[in-house]
Amino acid sequence: MATPVPASPPALTDFRRIVIKVGSALLVDSAHGRIKLAWLASLVEDIATLHARGCDVLVVSSGAVALGRTVLGFPKGPLKLEDSQAAAAVGQIALARTWAQILGHESITAGQVLLTLSDTEERRRYLNARSTLARLLDLRAVPVINENDTVATNEIRYGDNDRLAARVATMASADLLVLLSDIDGLYTAPPAQDPDAAHIPVVPRITAEIEAMAGAAGSELSRGGMRTKIEAGKIATSAGTHMVIASGHVKNPIRQIREGGRCTWFLTSANPVRARKSWIAGALEARGTLHLDEGAVAALRRGASLLPAGVKKVEGSFDRGDAVILRGPDGGEVGRGLVAYDVTHALRIMGRSTAEIETLLGVKGRSEMVHRDDMALGVE
C-alpha cells in the first residue's frame, strides 16, 4: 500500500479558532479512577498560551463516565445503560469542577456545554448551541464540551468523542481540530501489529486508501480507535477545518505540536466560512422566502446581517433555523440563509426596528432576522 505523497504541514500559529479533543484514556488514571492533574495542568498551560495569543479555544472532554463509575463503585468492564447514565451524572460534576479550577488558575473562565447528537444535526438546536458557543468565545471563556451521556439512548462509548469534536469544530467554524490520542498519528498499518508500519505526517485528502489504514481500538477507556478519528477527519475537512492527530502521552501536548513533534495533519482546501456558506446555499431545502427592500439588499452586500426592518414580505412555512430564500425588490434571488425566527414571529417583526422586537414578541429576541454568518449571497 503506497504512502501518500508528502505535503508541508501548516504551522500551529496559523490558526485562530481551535477545538481540542481530550479522551478518557489521557485524562483519567484507569487504575484509580482519578484525573491526571499534572498532565491536565500542562495542557491548560498550552491553552493559556493560545488564549493569550488571541486564539479562541474550545475543549471537547471525555471522562465523566470513567470518573463517575469509580465514585459509585462500579466494577471494571461494560456497564448497563442506566449505570452508564448514573456514572455520567456523578462524574460530570467532578469533570466540570476540575476543568473550571485548573483553567481558573490561568485566569480563564470555563463554560460547561453538554451536547447530544441531535443538538448538532437538528437545525434549531444547532443554532442555539452555535449561538451559545459564539457568545462564550466573545466573552473570552473556554467552552468545555461533552456528550450529554446522562440522556444517551444507545451504548455510551468512553472517549468516543472524536466525531462529536468534529461536529463542534464545524458548528463553531473552527479552523483547526486537535485530536489528542494514545498514538502520535496515522500509520500505514497499526504499529502494534506491524513493525514495518510507516508514520504519515500529512494527509492532503482522505481517500479510500487512507480509510483502509485505520486500525481497531487500543484501550479499555477509549474504544473509538483510529477509525473514528478518520471519520472525524472527513467531517472536519469537508467543513473547511484542518485536523491534527497527536500523542497526548506527553506533557504540554499542544506545545509539542507547535515545536514540530510527530503528528499527522489532515488538510482541507476550503475554509470554515466558505464551506458553511456552500452548505447553506446548496445543501438545504428552502422552507420560505423573505422579500427585502433595496436598503437591506445593499447592506447585505456590504457584509451586514439582515435586520427585521429590511424585510417587507414573508412567505412560506418555516421554523427557526430553516433555510429561506432572500429576494430583492425585483424578485431576484439575492441569497439564502438560516432564519432566526419562525414564520409567526417573522410576520410580527418584519419591517420593524430591532428596538421593537421585545415589545412585539414579549421576549428579547435576536437582533438579526438572518445573521451574516448564516447567510450565503449569490455573489459568494
C-alpha positions as MATLAB code, in Angstrom:
seq = 'MATPVPASPPALTDFRRIVIKVGSALLVDSAHGRIKLAWLASLVEDIATLHARGCDVLVVSSGAVALGRTVLGFPKGPLKLEDSQAAAAVGQIALARTWAQILGHESITAGQVLLTLSDTEERRRYLNARSTLARLLDLRAVPVINENDTVATNEIRYGDNDRLAARVATMASADLLVLLSDIDGLYTAPPAQDPDAAHIPVVPRITAEIEAMAGAAGSELSRGGMRTKIEAGKIATSAGTHMVIASGHVKNPIRQIREGGRCTWFLTSANPVRARKSWIAGALEARGTLHLDEGAVAALRRGASLLPAGVKKVEGSFDRGDAVILRGPDGGEVGRGLVAYDVTHALRIMGRSTAEIETLLGVKGRSEMVHRDDMALGVE';
ca = [
       0.000    0.000    0.000;
       1.630    3.238   -1.119;
       2.272    6.090    1.271;
       0.588    9.363    0.198;
       2.824   11.987   -1.393;
       4.282   14.172    1.392;
       2.977   17.710    1.768;
       4.001   20.540    4.046;
       2.094   20.758    7.353;
       0.754   24.147    8.426;
       2.076   25.986   11.470;
       0.027   25.976   14.654;
       0.374   29.762   14.786;
      -1.656   29.983   11.557;
      -4.898   29.150   13.363;
      -7.244   31.407   15.271;
     -10.064   29.120   16.466;
      -9.032   25.699   17.751;
     -11.015   22.752   19.123;
      -9.017   20.362   21.323;
     -10.403   16.898   21.999;
      -9.231   15.037   25.120;
     -10.150   11.392   25.625;
     -10.777    9.478   28.847;
      -7.649    7.360   28.479;
      -5.499   10.501   28.592;
      -7.427   12.337   31.262;
      -8.298    9.595   33.746;
      -5.960    7.253   35.636;
      -7.746    3.964   34.955;
      -6.155    2.241   37.948;
      -7.528    4.727   40.475;
     -10.339    6.483   38.596;
      -8.832    9.919   39.191;
      -7.983   12.783   36.863;
      -4.305   13.098   35.933;
      -3.969   16.580   37.373;
      -0.330   17.216   36.467;
      -0.936   16.298   32.831;
      -4.134   18.352   32.676;
      -2.328   21.351   34.174;
       0.272   21.128   31.408;
      -2.445   21.042   28.750;
      -4.120   24.056   30.312;
      -0.756   25.868   30.180;
      -0.839   25.270   26.431;
      -4.425   26.504   26.238;
      -3.445   29.635   28.172;
      -0.634   30.285   25.678;
      -3.077   30.045   22.778;
      -5.594   32.180   24.650;
      -3.018   34.899   25.360;
      -2.182   34.983   21.657;
      -5.831   35.840   20.944;
      -6.987   32.379   19.853;
     -10.463   31.093   20.574;
     -10.150   27.677   22.234;
     -12.860   25.061   22.743;
     -12.323   21.761   24.552;
     -14.218   18.524   23.952;
     -13.534   16.466   27.058;
     -14.431   12.874   27.787;
     -14.094   11.364   31.250;
     -17.430   11.755   33.017;
     -18.361    8.071   32.979;
     -14.823    6.964   33.813;
     -14.810    9.220   36.895;
     -18.374    8.511   37.994;
     -18.073    4.725   37.844;
     -15.244    4.872   40.396;
     -17.219    7.096   42.769;
     -20.221    4.771   42.512;
     -18.118    1.630   42.911;
     -18.995    0.017   39.591;
     -16.684   -2.857   38.577;
     -14.478   -2.740   35.511;
     -15.946   -3.813   32.226;
     -19.038   -2.829   30.223;
     -21.856   -1.089   32.095;
     -25.593   -1.332   31.582;
     -27.100    1.771   30.033;
     -28.687    3.008   33.258;
     -25.400    2.509   35.118;
     -23.528    4.461   32.432;
     -26.053    7.267   32.723;
     -25.735    7.321   36.505;
     -21.934    7.314   36.281;
     -22.044   10.188   33.802;
     -24.308   12.218   36.103;
     -21.893   11.844   39.018;
     -18.685   12.124   37.017;
     -19.721   15.209   35.058;
     -19.747   17.257   38.275;
     -16.164   16.299   39.083;
     -15.043   16.774   35.497;
     -16.519   20.260   35.164;
     -15.208   21.337   38.557;
     -11.681   20.224   37.702;
     -11.633   21.991   34.347;
     -13.018   25.167   35.927;
     -10.420   25.131   38.703;
      -7.391   24.482   36.512;
      -8.454   26.959   33.829;
      -9.139   29.406   36.663;
      -5.515   29.110   37.762;
      -4.653   30.643   34.379;
      -7.323   33.350   34.846;
      -9.541   31.755   32.195;
     -13.268   31.216   32.674;
     -14.669   27.794   31.772;
     -18.165   27.238   30.435;
     -19.762   23.788   30.524;
     -21.760   22.726   27.453;
     -23.428   19.295   27.207;
     -24.493   18.211   23.731;
     -26.262   15.276   22.153;
     -26.035   14.139   18.549;
     -29.367   15.766   17.749;
     -28.049   19.115   19.006;
     -25.540   19.064   16.164;
     -27.930   17.810   13.484;
     -31.335   19.418   14.120;
     -31.014   22.968   12.827;
     -32.964   24.813   15.518;
     -30.956   23.193   18.307;
     -27.803   23.540   16.219;
     -28.316   27.309   16.024;
     -28.964   27.538   19.759;
     -25.774   25.626   20.536;
     -23.789   27.609   17.972;
     -25.003   30.901   19.464;
     -24.083   29.778   22.982;
     -20.576   28.798   21.904;
     -20.145   32.043   19.992;
     -21.187   34.116   22.987;
     -18.841   32.254   25.338;
     -15.975   32.861   22.912;
     -16.911   36.534   22.613;
     -16.594   36.720   26.390;
     -13.147   35.035   26.172;
     -14.332   31.939   28.028;
     -13.267   28.408   27.087;
     -16.270   26.144   26.447;
     -15.690   22.642   27.838;
     -17.970   20.343   25.880;
     -19.001   16.764   26.464;
     -21.655   14.434   25.142;
     -24.717   14.508   27.369;
     -24.298   10.874   28.409;
     -26.952   11.093   31.126;
     -29.658   11.122   28.446;
     -27.931    8.874   25.900;
     -30.268    6.329   24.345;
     -27.607    3.991   22.963;
     -24.463    2.460   24.370;
     -22.063    5.042   25.750;
     -18.525    4.814   24.399;
     -15.791    6.143   26.648;
     -13.670    8.605   24.771;
     -15.562    8.127   21.516;
     -15.968   11.881   21.195;
     -13.921   12.210   18.003;
     -16.951   12.709   15.778;
     -18.602   14.986   18.331;
     -15.422   17.080   18.351;
     -15.557   17.306   14.551;
     -19.177   18.418   14.676;
     -18.323   21.010   17.335;
     -15.487   22.290   15.151;
     -17.932   22.616   12.262;
     -20.556   24.263   14.451;
     -18.053   26.787   15.808;
     -16.433   27.426   12.393;
     -13.080   26.410   13.860;
     -10.113   26.334   11.521;
      -8.301   23.567   13.422;
      -9.343   20.415   15.268;
      -6.726   18.754   17.502;
      -7.358   15.135   18.479;
      -5.080   14.182   21.363;
      -4.696   10.429   21.220;
      -2.773    7.490   22.614;
      -0.913    7.338   19.291;
       1.100   10.054   17.563;
      -0.758    9.987   14.275;
      -1.754    7.785   11.378;
       0.398    4.877   10.245;
       0.224    2.772    7.097;
      -0.846   -0.103    9.383;
      -1.477   -0.496   13.131;
       2.075   -0.116   14.524;
       1.417   -2.510   17.413;
       0.757   -5.251   14.889;
       3.133   -4.339   12.047;
       6.732   -3.341   12.882;
       7.151   -2.031    9.337;
       4.256    0.424    9.651;
       5.275    3.904    8.479;
       4.119    7.131   10.084;
       2.273    9.530    7.777;
       2.954   13.177    8.682;
       0.490   14.825    6.264;
      -2.723   13.622    4.606;
      -3.688   16.079    1.842;
      -7.011   14.329    1.280;
      -8.829   11.429    2.951;
      -9.124    8.691    0.341;
     -10.313    5.100    0.481;
      -6.673    4.119    0.874;
      -6.326    6.343    3.943;
      -9.519    4.930    5.433;
      -8.179    1.403    4.976;
      -5.178    2.267    7.149;
      -7.355    2.881   10.217;
      -6.878    0.123   12.798;
      -9.021   -1.056   15.692;
      -9.326    0.455   19.155;
      -6.475    0.314   21.612;
      -7.554    0.830   25.218;
     -10.237   -0.004   27.732;
     -11.381    3.592   28.142;
     -11.104    4.649   24.506;
     -12.937    2.324   22.136;
     -13.209    4.685   19.196;
      -9.797    3.885   17.709;
      -8.282    5.300   14.550;
     -11.415    4.543   12.547;
     -13.488    7.197   14.332;
     -10.604    9.652   14.012;
     -10.608    9.216   10.258;
     -14.377    9.691   10.258;
     -13.877   12.847   12.313;
     -11.324   13.984    9.759;
     -13.837   13.560    6.946;
     -16.391   15.668    8.832;
     -13.866   18.353    9.712;
     -12.058   18.702    6.401;
     -15.291   18.737    4.383;
     -16.326   21.721    6.515;
     -13.077   23.602    5.904;
     -11.340   22.634    9.151;
      -7.809   21.242    9.274;
      -7.282   18.372   11.719;
      -4.228   17.030   13.507;
      -3.825   13.787   15.461;
      -1.076   13.934   18.072;
       0.010   12.000   21.130;
      -1.409   13.058   24.458;
       1.066   10.907   26.369;
       3.389   13.865   26.810;
       3.204   16.985   28.923;
       2.304   20.178   27.071;
       0.999   18.257   24.034;
      -0.033   21.392   22.115;
       3.441   22.867   22.540;
       4.845   19.620   21.167;
       2.762   20.104   18.005;
       3.878   23.729   17.713;
       7.533   22.707   18.028;
       7.277   20.099   15.293;
       6.610   16.944   17.322;
       5.452   13.868   15.461;
       1.776   14.027   14.467;
      -0.453   13.664   11.421;
      -2.066   16.644    9.720;
      -5.261   16.229    7.688;
      -5.552   19.149    5.306;
      -8.515   20.885    3.736;
      -8.589   23.068    0.654;
     -11.574   25.044    1.906;
     -12.097   27.305    4.898;
     -14.867   27.101    7.531;
     -16.767   30.194    6.391;
     -16.773   29.265    2.705;
     -17.686   25.634    3.409;
     -20.557   26.679    5.677;
     -21.906   29.105    3.109;
     -21.715   26.440    0.409;
     -23.743   24.136    2.673;
     -26.386   26.824    3.217;
     -26.520   27.733   -0.468;
     -26.772   24.265   -1.929;
     -27.432   21.522    0.591;
     -30.554   22.728    2.381;
     -34.109   22.856    1.113;
     -35.600   26.346    1.445;
     -38.777   26.460    3.534;
     -39.767   30.056    2.861;
     -38.904   33.404    1.320;
     -38.069   36.822    2.750;
     -38.610   39.779    0.393;
     -36.217   42.650    1.121;
     -36.107   46.356    0.339;
     -33.243   47.959   -1.583;
     -31.539   49.220    1.562;
     -31.423   45.750    3.068;
     -30.005   44.246   -0.136;
     -27.281   46.898   -0.240;
     -26.469   46.283    3.426;
     -26.167   42.527    2.869;
     -23.758   43.088    0.004;
     -21.625   45.223    2.318;
     -21.395   42.285    4.713;
     -24.179   43.153    7.150;
     -26.770   40.870    8.715;
     -30.429   41.039    7.744;
     -32.458   43.051   10.249;
     -36.265   42.853   10.524;
     -36.602   46.440    9.269;
     -35.370   45.413    5.820;
     -37.988   42.649    5.367;
     -41.111   43.711    3.507;
     -42.868   40.391    2.909;
     -42.694   36.874    4.372;
     -43.795   33.731    2.533;
     -43.781   30.030    3.347;
     -43.994   27.932    6.472;
     -40.713   27.704    8.348;
     -39.304   27.210   11.812;
     -36.336   28.869   13.385;
     -33.156   27.511   11.826;
     -34.736   26.617    8.498;
     -33.231   27.815    5.239;
     -35.054   30.656    3.490;
     -34.581   32.415    0.160;
     -33.745   36.121    0.255;
     -35.221   38.093   -2.648;
     -34.731   41.722   -3.624;
     -37.366   44.263   -4.750;
     -37.204   42.906   -8.311;
     -37.969   39.368   -7.138;
     -34.491   38.121   -7.959;
     -32.747   35.785   -5.524;
     -30.118   37.641   -3.509;
     -29.052   34.630   -1.454;
     -30.117   32.135    1.170;
     -29.803   31.937    4.926;
     -30.844   30.272    8.150;
     -33.638   32.327    9.653;
     -33.525   33.204   13.361;
     -37.328   33.297   13.812;
     -40.234   31.050   12.898;
     -42.750   32.342   10.376;
     -45.239   33.550   13.016;
     -42.665   35.749   14.731;
     -41.126   36.834   11.430;
     -44.503   38.170   10.293;
     -44.860   40.154   13.511;
     -41.481   41.854   13.382;
     -40.914   42.352    9.640;
     -40.420   45.988    8.737;
     -39.958   46.967   12.363;
     -36.891   48.221   14.188;
     -34.780   45.969   16.378;
     -35.772   48.024   19.420;
     -39.404   46.950   18.938;
     -38.779   43.188   18.972;
     -39.239   42.727   22.714;
     -42.494   44.683   22.735;
     -43.870   42.826   19.722;
     -42.896   39.311   20.856;
     -42.872   39.660   24.633;
     -39.276   38.408   24.751;
     -35.935   39.941   23.865;
     -35.200   38.108   20.636;
     -32.170   38.236   18.390;
     -31.438   41.491   16.603;
     -30.948   39.808   13.230;
     -33.549   38.032   11.153;
     -30.664   36.238    9.403;
     -27.137   36.611   10.751;
     -24.396   37.215    8.181;
     -22.599   34.045    9.336;
     -25.726   32.059    8.489;
     -26.117   33.548    5.026;
     -24.808   32.814    1.539;
     -25.248   35.515   -1.078;
     -25.468   34.779   -4.777;
     -22.151   36.550   -5.488;
     -20.210   34.418   -2.960;
];
